Amino acid sequence: MRFLTDQDVYQTTISYLKNLGHDVIRAKDIGFERASDNDILERAAKDQRILITRDKDFGALTFVSRINSSGIILLRITPDTINSVHEELSRLLNEHPEGNFKNTFIVIEPGCHRIRTF
């Protein structure tokens, strides 16, 4: 799958996804390290990438603005929950190998995930 990671995503998560064979670019790699959330979301949609973030503000932006997206994954992750969140992320991606997360907002926590469409 194709992902764009927000500035706040841990490098270990980026490496984890790349090791699983996914195409991952960081916002910083495309000059978006200081871009607004709206600009990042629009760029992810334009490039047909699923946005991965730790920023809860994307939920409000998504549900209020109704901006089309290729999908947003919110990681509720801390340094002490990295392994369990990575396991849940893998489970999500294995359950949905086609990666059709268009207009979905997914929250991943240790041991569970929730998918909402908008």
DSSP file (Angstrom, degrees, kcal/mol; ACC not computed):
  #  RESIDUE AA STRUCTURE BP1 BP2  ACC     N-H-->O    O-->H-N    N-H-->O    O-->H-N    TCO  KAPPA ALPHA  PHI   PSI    X-CA   Y-CA   Z-CA
    1    1 A M              0   0    0      0, 0.0    22,-2.6     0, 0.0     2,-0.5   0.000 360.0 360.0 360.0 163.8    0.0    0.0    0.0
    2    2 A R  E     +a   23   0A   0     46,-0.2    48,-2.8    20,-0.2     2,-0.3  -0.899 360.0 179.8-108.0 125.4    0.9    3.6   -0.4
    3    3 A F  E     -ab  24  50A   0     20,-3.1    22,-2.0    -2,-0.5     2,-0.4  -0.923  23.0-159.8-126.6 149.2    1.3    5.8    2.7
    4    4 A L  E     -ab  25  51A   0     46,-2.3    48,-2.6    -2,-0.3     2,-0.4  -1.000  22.8-149.9-119.6 125.2    2.1    9.4    3.5
    5    5 A T  E     -ab  26  52A   0     20,-2.6    22,-2.5    -2,-0.4    23,-0.2  -0.814   9.8-128.4-101.9 136.9    3.2    9.9    7.1
    6    6 A D    >   -     0   0    0     46,-3.0     3,-1.4    -2,-0.4    22,-0.1  -0.195  35.1 -97.9 -68.7 168.4    2.7   13.1    9.0
    7    7 A Q  T 3  S+     0   0    0      1,-0.3    -1,-0.1    25,-0.2    46,-0.1   0.749 119.3  59.4 -62.2 -24.9    5.6   14.8   10.8
    8    8 A D  T 3  S+     0   0    0      2,-0.1     2,-0.4    47,-0.0    -1,-0.3   0.410  75.9 111.1 -90.6   2.5    4.6   13.2   14.1
    9    9 A V  S <  S-     0   0    0     -3,-1.4     5,-0.1    43,-0.2    -4,-0.1  -0.630  74.8-111.9 -81.4 131.3    4.9    9.5   13.1
   10   10 A Y    >>  -     0   0    0     -2,-0.4     4,-1.7     1,-0.1     3,-0.7  -0.279  15.0-128.4 -61.5 142.9    7.8    7.7   14.7
   11   11 A Q  H 3> S+     0   0    0      1,-0.2     4,-2.8     2,-0.2     5,-0.2   0.845 109.6  62.0 -60.0 -34.2   10.6    6.6   12.4
   12   12 A T  H 3> S+     0   0    0      1,-0.2     4,-2.0     2,-0.2    -1,-0.2   0.848 103.2  49.6 -62.2 -33.0   10.3    3.1   13.8
   13   13 A T  H <> S+     0   0    0     -3,-0.7     4,-2.4     2,-0.2    -1,-0.2   0.901 110.3  49.9 -71.0 -41.2    6.8    3.0   12.4
   14   14 A I  H  X S+     0   0    0     -4,-1.7     4,-2.3     2,-0.2    -2,-0.2   0.936 113.2  46.2 -61.3 -46.6    7.9    4.2    9.0
   15   15 A S  H  X S+     0   0    0     -4,-2.8     4,-2.6     1,-0.2    -1,-0.2   0.895 109.9  55.0 -62.8 -40.3   10.7    1.5    9.0
   16   16 A Y  H  X S+     0   0    0     -4,-2.0     4,-1.2    -5,-0.2    -2,-0.2   0.934 110.3  45.1 -58.7 -47.7    8.2   -1.1   10.2
   17   17 A L  H  <>S+     0   0    0     -4,-2.4     5,-2.1     1,-0.2     3,-0.3   0.898 112.5  50.8 -65.0 -40.6    5.9   -0.4    7.3
   18   18 A K  H ><5S+     0   0    0     -4,-2.3     3,-1.6     1,-0.2    -1,-0.2   0.899 106.8  54.6 -63.8 -39.4    8.7   -0.3    4.7
   19   19 A N  H 3<5S+     0   0    0     -4,-2.6    -1,-0.2     1,-0.3    -2,-0.2   0.776 102.8  57.2 -65.2 -25.6   10.0   -3.7    6.0
   20   20 A L  T 3<5S-     0   0    0     -4,-1.2    -1,-0.3    -3,-0.3    -2,-0.2   0.514 126.9-103.3 -80.1  -5.0    6.5   -5.0    5.4
   21   21 A G  T < 5S+     0   0    0     -3,-1.6    -3,-0.2     1,-0.3     2,-0.2   0.588  72.4 143.6  97.0  12.8    6.9   -3.9    1.7
   22   22 A H      < -     0   0    0     -5,-2.1     2,-0.8     1,-0.1    -1,-0.3  -0.527  55.5-117.1 -87.3 154.3    4.8   -0.8    1.7
   23   23 A D  E     +a    2   0A   0    -22,-2.6   -20,-3.1    -2,-0.2     2,-0.5  -0.810  44.2 176.2 -89.7 108.8    5.5    2.4   -0.2
   24   24 A V  E     +a    3   0A   0     -2,-0.8     2,-0.4   -22,-0.2   -20,-0.2  -0.963  13.6 176.8-124.4 127.6    6.0    5.0    2.5
   25   25 A I  E     -a    4   0A   0    -22,-2.0   -20,-2.6    -2,-0.5     2,-0.3  -0.962  23.5-131.7-124.0 149.8    7.0    8.7    2.1
   26   26 A R  E >>  -a    5   0A   0     -2,-0.4     3,-0.8   -22,-0.2     4,-0.7  -0.689  20.6-121.0 -96.1 150.5    7.2   11.2    4.9
   27   27 A A  G >4>S+     0   0    0    -22,-2.5     5,-2.9    -2,-0.3     3,-1.1   0.888 116.3  58.5 -53.8 -38.7    5.7   14.7    4.7
   28   28 A K  G >45S+     0   0    0      4,-0.3     3,-1.6     1,-0.2    -1,-0.3   0.849  95.8  62.8 -59.7 -35.6    9.3   16.0    5.2
   29   29 A D  G <45S+     0   0    0     -3,-0.8    -1,-0.2     1,-0.3    -2,-0.2   0.741 108.6  41.2 -64.3 -23.1   10.4   14.2    2.0
   30   30 A I  G <<5S-     0   0    0     -3,-1.1    -1,-0.3    -4,-0.7    -2,-0.2   0.167 123.5 -99.4-111.6  17.5    8.0   16.2   -0.1
   31   31 A G  T < 5S+     0   0    0     -3,-1.6     3,-0.3     1,-0.1    -3,-0.2   0.725  90.5 119.1  77.0  22.6    8.7   19.6    1.6
   32   32 A F    > < +     0   0    0     -5,-2.9     3,-1.2    -6,-0.2    -4,-0.3   0.078  26.4 116.4-107.2  22.8    5.6   19.4    3.8
   33   33 A E  T 3  S+     0   0    0     -6,-0.3    -1,-0.2     1,-0.3    -5,-0.1   0.757  91.1  29.8 -65.2 -22.4    7.2   19.5    7.2
   34   34 A R  T 3  S+     0   0    0     -3,-0.3    -1,-0.3    -7,-0.1    -2,-0.1   0.195  94.9 126.1-117.4  13.6    5.6   22.8    8.0
   35   35 A A    <   -     0   0    0     -3,-1.2    -3,-0.1     1,-0.1     2,-0.0  -0.314  65.6-102.4 -72.7 155.6    2.4   22.4    5.9
   36   36 A S     >  -     0   0    0      1,-0.1     4,-2.3    -2,-0.0     5,-0.2  -0.329  30.2-111.5 -70.4 159.3   -1.0   22.8    7.3
   37   37 A D  H  > S+     0   0    0      1,-0.2     4,-2.6     2,-0.2     5,-0.2   0.899 120.1  54.2 -57.9 -40.6   -3.1   19.7    8.1
   38   38 A N  H  > S+     0   0    0      1,-0.2     4,-2.4     2,-0.2    -1,-0.2   0.916 108.5  47.9 -61.0 -44.4   -5.4   20.6    5.3
   39   39 A D  H  > S+     0   0    0      2,-0.2     4,-2.3     1,-0.2    -1,-0.2   0.890 112.0  50.0 -64.6 -39.6   -2.5   20.8    2.8
   40   40 A I  H  X S+     0   0    0     -4,-2.3     4,-2.4     2,-0.2    -2,-0.2   0.927 111.6  48.3 -64.8 -44.4   -1.1   17.4    4.0
   41   41 A L  H  X S+     0   0    0     -4,-2.6     4,-2.0     1,-0.2    29,-0.2   0.913 112.3  48.3 -62.9 -43.4   -4.5   15.8    3.7
   42   42 A E  H  X S+     0   0    0     -4,-2.4     4,-2.6     2,-0.2    -1,-0.2   0.885 111.2  50.9 -64.7 -38.5   -5.1   17.2    0.2
   43   43 A R  H  X S+     0   0    0     -4,-2.3     4,-2.5     2,-0.2    -2,-0.2   0.909 108.4  51.6 -66.4 -41.4   -1.6   16.1   -0.9
   44   44 A A  H  <>S+     0   0    0     -4,-2.4     5,-3.1     1,-0.2     4,-0.3   0.922 112.5  46.3 -60.3 -43.6   -2.2   12.5    0.3
   45   45 A A  H ><5S+     0   0    0     -4,-2.0     3,-1.1     3,-0.2    -2,-0.2   0.920 111.4  51.4 -64.5 -44.1   -5.5   12.4   -1.6
   46   46 A K  H 3<5S+     0   0    0     -4,-2.6    -2,-0.2     1,-0.3    -1,-0.2   0.897 115.4  41.7 -59.3 -41.5   -3.8   13.8   -4.7
   47   47 A D  T 3<5S-     0   0    0     -4,-2.5    -1,-0.3    -5,-0.1    -2,-0.2   0.393 112.5-121.0 -87.5   3.4   -1.1   11.2   -4.6
   48   48 A Q  T < 5 +     0   0    0     -3,-1.1     2,-0.4    -4,-0.3    -3,-0.2   0.932  64.0 143.2  54.2  51.1   -3.6    8.5   -3.6
   49   49 A R      < -     0   0    0     -5,-3.1    21,-0.5    -6,-0.1     2,-0.5  -0.926  55.1-120.1-119.6 145.0   -1.8    7.7   -0.4
   50   50 A I  E     -b    3   0A   0    -48,-2.8   -46,-2.3    -2,-0.4     2,-0.4  -0.722  32.6-130.0 -80.9 127.7   -3.3    6.8    2.9
   51   51 A L  E     -bc   4  72A   0     20,-2.5    22,-3.3    -2,-0.5     2,-0.5  -0.661  19.7-163.9 -83.4 131.6   -2.3    9.4    5.5
   52   52 A I  E     +bc   5  73A   0    -48,-2.6   -46,-3.0    -2,-0.4     2,-0.3  -0.970  23.4 152.2-114.8 130.3   -0.8    8.1    8.8
   53   53 A T  E     - c   0  74A   0     20,-2.6    22,-3.1    -2,-0.5   -48,-0.0  -0.932  48.9-147.4-148.0 166.5   -0.7   10.4   11.7
   54   54 A R  S    S+     0   0    0     -2,-0.3     2,-0.7    20,-0.2    20,-0.1   0.252  72.2 108.8-113.1   3.9   -0.7   10.7   15.5
   55   55 A D    >   -     0   0    0      1,-0.1     3,-1.4    21,-0.0     4,-0.2  -0.749  54.0-162.6 -91.6 111.1   -2.5   14.1   15.3
   56   56 A K  T >> S+     0   0    0     -2,-0.7     3,-1.6     1,-0.3     4,-0.8   0.682  80.3  81.5 -65.9 -18.2   -6.2   13.8   16.5
   57   57 A D  H 3> S+     0   0    0      1,-0.3     4,-2.4     2,-0.2    -1,-0.3   0.764  77.7  69.8 -60.7 -24.4   -7.0   17.1   14.7
   58   58 A F  H <> S+     0   0    0     -3,-1.4     4,-2.4     1,-0.2    -1,-0.3   0.812  92.4  58.8 -64.6 -28.0   -7.3   15.2   11.4
   59   59 A G  H <> S+     0   0    0     -3,-1.6     4,-2.5    -4,-0.2     5,-0.3   0.952 108.9  42.4 -63.6 -49.9  -10.5   13.7   12.8
   60   60 A A  H  X S+     0   0    0     -4,-0.8     4,-2.2     1,-0.2     5,-0.4   0.923 115.3  50.4 -62.6 -44.6  -12.2   17.0   13.3
   61   61 A L  H  X S+     0   0    0     -4,-2.4     4,-2.1     1,-0.2     6,-0.4   0.910 113.4  46.2 -59.7 -42.8  -10.9   18.3   10.0
   62   62 A T  H  X S+     0   0    0     -4,-2.4     4,-1.7    -5,-0.2     5,-0.3   0.937 116.6  40.4 -68.0 -49.2  -12.1   15.2    8.1
   63   63 A F  H  < S+     0   0    0     -4,-2.5    -1,-0.2    -5,-0.2    -2,-0.2   0.787 122.3  40.6 -77.2 -26.5  -15.6   15.0    9.6
   64   64 A V  H  < S+     0   0    0     -4,-2.2    -2,-0.2    -5,-0.3    -3,-0.2   0.909 124.8  34.3 -83.8 -46.7  -16.3   18.8    9.6
   65   65 A S  H  < S-     0   0    0     -4,-2.1    -3,-0.2    -5,-0.4    -2,-0.2   0.701  88.8-145.8 -84.1 -20.6  -14.8   19.6    6.2
   66   66 A R     <  +     0   0    0     -4,-1.7     2,-0.3    -5,-0.3    -4,-0.1   0.878  29.5 178.1  55.5  39.8  -15.7   16.4    4.4
   67   67 A I        -     0   0    0     -6,-0.4    -1,-0.2    -5,-0.3    -2,-0.1  -0.584  32.9-113.8 -73.8 131.1  -12.5   16.5    2.4
   68   68 A N        +     0   0    0     -2,-0.3     2,-0.3     2,-0.1   -23,-0.2  -0.378  46.3 172.8 -62.1 141.8  -12.1   13.5    0.1
   69   69 A S        -     0   0    0    -24,-0.1    34,-1.9   -25,-0.1     3,-0.1  -0.963  48.8-124.3-147.1 164.9   -9.2   11.3    1.1
   70   70 A S  S    S-     0   0    0    -21,-0.5    31,-0.5     1,-0.4     2,-0.1   0.385  85.1 -71.0 -85.7   1.8   -7.5    8.0    0.4
   71   71 A G        -     0   0    0    -22,-0.1   -20,-2.5   -21,-0.1     2,-0.4  -0.216  42.9-125.5 119.6 150.3   -8.0    7.2    4.0
   72   72 A I  E     -cd  51 105A   0     32,-2.0    34,-3.1    29,-0.2     2,-0.5  -0.997  12.7-162.4-130.9 131.3   -6.5    8.4    7.3
   73   73 A I  E     -cd  52 106A   0    -22,-3.3   -20,-2.6    -2,-0.4     2,-0.6  -0.967   6.9-160.3-115.2 118.6   -5.0    6.2   10.0
   74   74 A L  E     -cd  53 107A   0     32,-3.8    34,-2.9    -2,-0.5     2,-0.7  -0.877   8.2-151.7 -98.2 119.8   -4.6    7.7   13.4
   75   75 A L  E     - d   0 108A   0    -22,-3.1     2,-1.4    -2,-0.6    34,-0.2  -0.830   7.8-161.5 -94.1 117.6   -2.1    5.9   15.6
   76   76 A R        +     0   0    0     32,-2.9     2,-0.4    -2,-0.7   -22,-0.1  -0.722  45.3 147.1 -92.3  82.3   -2.8    6.2   19.3
   77   77 A I        +     0   0    0     -2,-1.4    -2,-0.1    32,-0.1     5,-0.1  -0.923  31.0 178.0-130.5 142.7    0.8    5.2   20.1
   78   78 A T    >>  -     0   0    0     -2,-0.4     3,-1.9     1,-0.0     4,-0.6  -0.876  50.3 -94.7-131.9 166.9    3.4    6.0   22.7
   79   79 A P  G >4 S+     0   0    0      0, 0.0     3,-0.6     0, 0.0     4,-0.2   0.844 126.0  49.8 -54.3 -33.1    6.9    4.7   23.1
   80   80 A D  G 34 S+     0   0    0      1,-0.2     4,-0.1     2,-0.1     3,-0.1   0.556 113.6  45.0 -85.6  -5.1    5.7    2.0   25.5
   81   81 A T  G <> S+     0   0    0     -3,-1.9     4,-2.5     2,-0.1     5,-0.3   0.285  77.9 109.0-114.8   9.7    2.9    0.8   23.1
   82   82 A I  H <X S+     0   0    0     -4,-0.6     4,-2.8    -3,-0.6     5,-0.2   0.918  79.0  47.5 -53.9 -50.7    4.8    0.8   19.8
   83   83 A N  H  > S+     0   0    0     -4,-0.2     4,-2.2     1,-0.2    -1,-0.2   0.914 114.1  45.3 -61.7 -44.3    4.9   -3.0   19.5
   84   84 A S  H  > S+     0   0    0      2,-0.2     4,-1.9     1,-0.2    27,-0.7   0.862 114.4  48.7 -70.6 -33.7    1.2   -3.6   20.3
   85   85 A V  H  X S+     0   0    0     -4,-2.5     4,-2.5     2,-0.2    -2,-0.2   0.898 110.7  51.1 -70.4 -39.5    0.1   -0.8   17.9
   86   86 A H  H  X S+     0   0    0     -4,-2.8     4,-2.5    -5,-0.3    -2,-0.2   0.906 109.1  51.5 -62.3 -40.7    2.4   -2.1   15.2
   87   87 A E  H  X S+     0   0    0     -4,-2.2     4,-2.2    -5,-0.2    -1,-0.2   0.915 111.6  46.7 -61.4 -42.7    0.8   -5.6   15.6
   88   88 A E  H  X S+     0   0    0     -4,-1.9     4,-2.5     2,-0.2    -2,-0.2   0.881 110.2  53.2 -67.9 -37.4   -2.7   -4.0   15.4
   89   89 A L  H  X S+     0   0    0     -4,-2.5     4,-2.4     2,-0.2    -2,-0.2   0.921 109.7  48.6 -61.3 -44.4   -1.6   -2.0   12.3
   90   90 A S  H  X S+     0   0    0     -4,-2.5     4,-2.4     2,-0.2    -2,-0.2   0.910 109.7  52.2 -61.0 -42.6   -0.4   -5.3   10.7
   91   91 A R  H  X S+     0   0    0     -4,-2.2     4,-2.2     2,-0.2    -2,-0.2   0.926 109.8  49.1 -60.8 -44.8   -3.7   -7.0   11.5
   92   92 A L  H  X S+     0   0    0     -4,-2.5     4,-1.4     1,-0.2    -2,-0.2   0.942 112.7  46.9 -58.5 -48.8   -5.7   -4.1    9.9
   93   93 A L  H  < S+     0   0    0     -4,-2.4    -1,-0.2     1,-0.2    -2,-0.2   0.836 112.5  50.0 -66.5 -32.6   -3.6   -4.3    6.8
   94   94 A N  H  < S+     0   0    0     -4,-2.4    -1,-0.2     1,-0.2    -2,-0.2   0.847 110.1  50.4 -71.8 -34.4   -3.8   -8.1    6.6
   95   95 A E  H  < S+     0   0    0     -4,-2.2    -2,-0.2     1,-0.3    -1,-0.2   0.749 122.2  33.4 -73.2 -23.4   -7.6   -7.9    7.0
   96   96 A H    ><  +     0   0    0     -4,-1.4     3,-1.9    -5,-0.2    -1,-0.3  -0.522  68.8 160.1-130.1  63.6   -7.9   -5.3    4.2
   97   97 A P  T 3  S+     0   0    0      0, 0.0    -1,-0.1     0, 0.0    -2,-0.1   0.737  72.2  63.8 -64.2 -21.2   -5.1   -6.2    1.7
   98   98 A E  T 3  S-     0   0    0     -3,-0.1     3,-0.1     2,-0.1    -5,-0.1   0.715  96.7-143.2 -74.4 -18.4   -6.7   -4.3   -1.1
   99   99 A G    <   +     0   0    0     -3,-1.9     2,-1.7     1,-0.2   -97,-0.1   0.740  38.8 160.2  67.9  24.5   -6.2   -1.1    1.0
  100  100 A N        +     0   0    0      1,-0.2    -1,-0.2     2,-0.0   -29,-0.1  -0.593  11.8 142.7 -82.9  86.3   -9.5    0.5    0.0
  101  101 A F    >   +     0   0    0     -2,-1.7     3,-1.6   -31,-0.5   -29,-0.2   0.039  19.6 159.0-110.4  23.2   -9.7    3.0    2.8
  102  102 A K  T 3  S-     0   0    0      1,-0.3   -32,-0.2   -31,-0.1     3,-0.1  -0.237  73.9  -2.2 -54.0 130.3  -11.2    5.8    0.7
  103  103 A N  T 3  S+     0   0    0    -34,-1.9    15,-2.3     1,-0.2     2,-0.3   0.851 104.7 129.6  53.5  41.3  -13.0    8.3    2.9
  104  104 A T  E <   - E   0 117A   0     -3,-1.6   -32,-2.0    13,-0.2     2,-0.5  -0.922  47.8-153.8-120.8 151.6  -12.3    6.3    6.1
  105  105 A F  E     -dE  72 116A   0     11,-3.3    11,-2.2    -2,-0.3     2,-0.5  -0.984  18.8-169.2-122.9 116.9  -10.9    7.4    9.4
  106  106 A I  E     -dE  73 115A   0    -34,-3.1   -32,-3.8    -2,-0.5     2,-0.5  -0.912   9.4-160.2-115.2 129.3   -9.2    4.6   11.2
  107  107 A V  E     -dE  74 114A   0      7,-2.3     7,-2.1    -2,-0.5     2,-0.5  -0.938   8.7-164.0-107.9 126.0   -8.1    4.7   14.8
  108  108 A I  E     +dE  75 113A   0    -34,-2.9   -32,-2.9    -2,-0.5     5,-0.2  -0.949  16.2 162.9-114.9 126.1   -5.5    2.1   15.9
  109  109 A E  E >   - E   0 112A   0      3,-2.8     3,-1.7    -2,-0.5     2,-0.3  -0.805  54.7 -63.8-127.8 169.2   -4.8    1.4   19.5
  110  110 A P  T 3  S-     0   0    0      0, 0.0   -25,-0.2     0, 0.0   -26,-0.1  -0.411 122.4  -1.7 -57.0 119.1   -3.1   -1.4   21.3
  111  111 A G  T 3  S+     0   0    0    -27,-0.7     2,-0.3    -2,-0.3   -26,-0.1   0.407 127.4  49.4  83.3  -2.1   -5.2   -4.5   20.6
  112  112 A C  E <   -E  109   0A   0     -3,-1.7    -3,-2.8     2,-0.0     2,-0.3  -0.996  52.9-161.0-160.1 162.4   -8.0   -2.9   18.5
  113  113 A H  E     -E  108   0A   0     -2,-0.3     2,-0.4    -5,-0.2    -5,-0.2  -0.989   8.6-152.7-144.8 153.3   -8.9   -0.6   15.7
  114  114 A R  E     -E  107   0A   0     -7,-2.1    -7,-2.3    -2,-0.3     2,-0.5  -0.979   6.5-158.0-126.8 138.5  -12.1    1.3   14.7
  115  115 A I  E     +E  106   0A   0     -2,-0.4     2,-0.4    -9,-0.2    -9,-0.2  -0.973  11.9 177.7-120.2 125.3  -13.1    2.3   11.1
  116  116 A R  E     -E  105   0A   0    -11,-2.2   -11,-3.3    -2,-0.5     2,-0.3  -0.979  15.3-148.3-123.7 139.9  -15.5    5.1   10.4
  117  117 A T  E      E  104   0A   0     -2,-0.4   -13,-0.2   -13,-0.2   -14,-0.1  -0.736 360.0 360.0-102.2 156.3  -16.5    6.3    7.0
  118  118 A F              0   0    0    -15,-2.3   -14,-0.1    -2,-0.3   -15,-0.1   0.310 360.0 360.0-137.9 360.0  -17.3    9.9    6.1
